[in-house]
Amino acid sequence: MTSETTRTGPVRAGSETELDALRKLVKGSRVVLWDFDGPVCRLFAGHSAERVADDLVSWLEGHGLHGLLTDTERESPDPQVVLRALDRRHPGSDLVAELEQRLTHEELRATASAMPTPYADPLIRTWTAVGSRLAVATNNSPRVVRAYLDSRGLAPCFAPHIYGRTQELNRLKPDPHCVNRALNAMGAAPATALMIGDTPSDLLAARAAGVPFLGYARTERKGELLRDAGATVVVDSLEPVLRLVRR
């Protein structure tokens, strides 16, 4: 399989040239590593991530810790920004552990209203059926991933290879820790794997681990961020990937 880092210029599935680039990226992948929130589902589709972030900030302020966060961190709509900001200032503390547990609780609540990414379910099942092995490499809690996959009947496609957030928050993506954990556990060489992600941190983690990368962008803005970060194959739908795997 040709690494995405050897090609130049972004491609999106549409023209024959773009489809050929996608085909080369997918062909020969024996192991597929999925980011969770985005490629597999929209975790916070019905449970606002922004509200969760606000609640975490409010919890810190209720403990007299308002000054630990910058204005930008307090206003971020991403709850993981709040968690990581606290960990940078108090790494490994009980305070960080409690905030992480609160975030995990909110993520678990969100699974009830999470929205499956179009074509993700059949793509996961089809890739499994043709003999590829799948894993999740995510910054979300592994408990949350298992709960969602169980609800969709997809857990057997991944089990036991779910690698998510641990107490070592400094090793979340873009650090390649979870990607390397998956590769090592599955005995897979980086060149035989493929990472599917929707953020620059996914791309950077894959690149650091030497794994080819396929960008999934639900919106044009996400696509721009991925391409600006250096992603060379970006799709706005998993449907062309599904068609290629079915062949």
ZAMARGU-4260 file (C-alpha; in steps of 0.2 Angstrom, whole numbers, plus 5000, padded with zeros to 4 digits):
<rodrens>
0) 5000/5000/5000 | 5006/5017/4996 | 5008/5029/5011 | 4998/5045/5010 | 5014/5054/5014
5) 5022/5050/4998 | 5008/5059/4987 | 5007/5078/4985 | 4991/5088/4984 | 4974/5085/4993
10) 4962/5073/4985 | 4943/5070/4988 | 4933/5056/4981 | 4925/5062/4965 | 4936/5062/4949
15) 4944/5046/4943 | 4961/5053/4949 | 4954/5056/4966 | 4946/5039/4967 | 4962/5031/4961
20) 4972/5039/4976 | 4958/5033/4988 | 4959/5016/4980 | 4978/5015/4983 | 4976/5021/5001
25) 4963/5008/5005 | 4970/4993/4995 | 4981/4981/5005 | 4975/4988/5022 | 4976/4974/5034
30) 4972/4984/5049 | 4961/4999/5050 | 4962/5011/5065 | 4947/5022/5068 | 4945/5038/5077
35) 4929/5037/5086 | 4920/5053/5088 | 4918/5059/5070 | 4922/5044/5058 | 4911/5031/5068
40) 4898/5043/5075 | 4894/5060/5081 | 4895/5057/5099 | 4888/5074/5105 | 4874/5075/5091
45) 4860/5076/5104 | 4870/5080/5120 | 4879/5097/5117 | 4898/5096/5119 | 4898/5115/5122
50) 4887/5113/5137 | 4898/5099/5144 | 4913/5110/5142 | 4903/5124/5151 | 4898/5112/5165
55) 4917/5107/5167 | 4922/5125/5168 | 4908/5129/5181 | 4913/5114/5191 | 4931/5121/5192
60) 4925/5138/5196 | 4914/5131/5210 | 4930/5124/5218 | 4938/5141/5217 | 4949/5137/5202
65) 4943/5149/5190 | 4961/5156/5187 | 4968/5140/5181 | 4961/5142/5164 | 4964/5155/5151
70) 4950/5165/5143 | 4952/5155/5127 | 4951/5138/5137 | 4936/5144/5147 | 4927/5148/5131
75) 4931/5132/5121 | 4917/5122/5115 | 4927/5106/5117 | 4927/5098/5134 | 4943/5089/5131
80) 4952/5106/5130 | 4946/5110/5148 | 4952/5093/5154 | 4969/5094/5145 | 4972/5112/5151
85) 4970/5107/5169 | 4981/5092/5167 | 4995/5103/5160 | 4994/5113/5176 | 4991/5099/5189
90) 4997/5083/5180 | 4991/5067/5188 | 4982/5075/5202 | 4966/5070/5210 | 4958/5085/5203
95) 4962/5080/5186 | 4956/5062/5189 | 4939/5069/5196 | 4937/5080/5181 | 4941/5066/5169
100) 4928/5055/5178 | 4915/5069/5175 | 4919/5070/5157 | 4918/5051/5155 | 4900/5052/5163
105) 4895/5065/5151 | 4902/5055/5136 | 4892/5040/5142 | 4876/5050/5143 | 4879/5056/5126
110) 4880/5038/5118 | 4861/5037/5120 | 4858/5051/5107 | 4874/5049/5097 | 4871/5049/5078
115) 4880/5035/5067 | 4891/5043/5054 | 4883/5039/5037 | 4890/5022/5030 | 4901/5019/5045
120) 4891/5004/5051 | 4891/4994/5034 | 4909/4999/5031 | 4914/4992/5048 | 4905/4976/5045
125) 4911/4975/5027 | 4929/4978/5031 | 4928/4964/5045 | 4919/4952/5033 | 4933/4954/5020
130) 4946/4949/5033 | 4953/4966/5039 | 4956/4969/5058 | 4949/4984/5066 | 4953/4994/5081
135) 4948/5011/5089 | 4961/5024/5093 | 4953/5038/5102 | 4954/5052/5114 | 4937/5047/5121
140) 4935/5035/5136 | 4936/5017/5130 | 4920/5014/5141 | 4911/5026/5130 | 4917/5017/5114
145) 4912/5000/5120 | 4895/5006/5126 | 4891/5014/5109 | 4898/4999/5099 | 4887/4987/5110
150) 4872/4998/5106 | 4875/4996/5087 | 4880/4978/5087 | 4897/4982/5081 | 4908/4977/5096
155) 4913/4960/5089 | 4921/4969/5074 | 4933/4978/5086 | 4935/4968/5102 | 4946/4968/5111
160) 4955/4982/5102 | 4948/4998/5109 | 4962/5011/5114 | 4956/5026/5122 | 4959/5039/5135
165) 4969/5034/5150 | 4975/5043/5166 | 4990/5048/5156 | 4982/5063/5148 | 4998/5070/5140
170) 4998/5055/5129 | 4982/5059/5120 | 4982/5062/5102 | 4992/5071/5093 | 5004/5060/5103
175) 5004/5043/5094 | 5002/5033/5110 | 4985/5025/5107 | 4989/5022/5089 | 5005/5013/5094
180) 4996/5003/5107 | 4984/4997/5094 | 4998/4992/5082 | 5008/4983/5095 | 4993/4973/5102
185) 4988/4968/5084 | 5006/4964/5079 | 5004/4975/5064 | 5017/4985/5054 | 5013/5003/5052
190) 5013/5002/5033 | 5000/4988/5033 | 4988/4999/5043 | 4976/5014/5039 | 4970/5027/5051
195) 4953/5036/5048 | 4952/5052/5057 | 4943/5069/5056 | 4955/5081/5065 | 4973/5087/5063
200) 4977/5078/5079 | 4972/5062/5071 | 4983/5065/5056 | 4998/5070/5067 | 4996/5054/5078
205) 4996/5043/5062 | 5010/5052/5054 | 5021/5050/5070 | 5017/5031/5071 | 5021/5029/5052
210) 5003/5025/5048 | 4994/5030/5031 | 4980/5042/5034 | 4962/5044/5027 | 4954/5060/5032
215) 4935/5061/5035 | 4927/5078/5034 | 4909/5080/5038 | 4910/5099/5034 | 4920/5109/5022
220) 4928/5118/5037 | 4934/5101/5044 | 4941/5097/5027 | 4950/5113/5026 | 4958/5110/5043
225) 4964/5093/5038 | 4971/5098/5021 | 4980/5113/5030 | 4988/5101/5042 | 4994/5091/5027
230) 4981/5077/5024 | 4982/5072/5006 | 4967/5061/5005 | 4951/5068/5012 | 4933/5062/5009
235) 4917/5070/5014 | 4907/5054/5014 | 4912/5036/5018 | 4902/5029/5004 | 4916/5028/4991
240) 4926/5019/5004 | 4912/5007/5006 | 4911/5004/4987 | 4930/5001/4986 | 4930/4988/5000
245) 4915/4979/4993 | 4924/4976/4977
</rodrens>
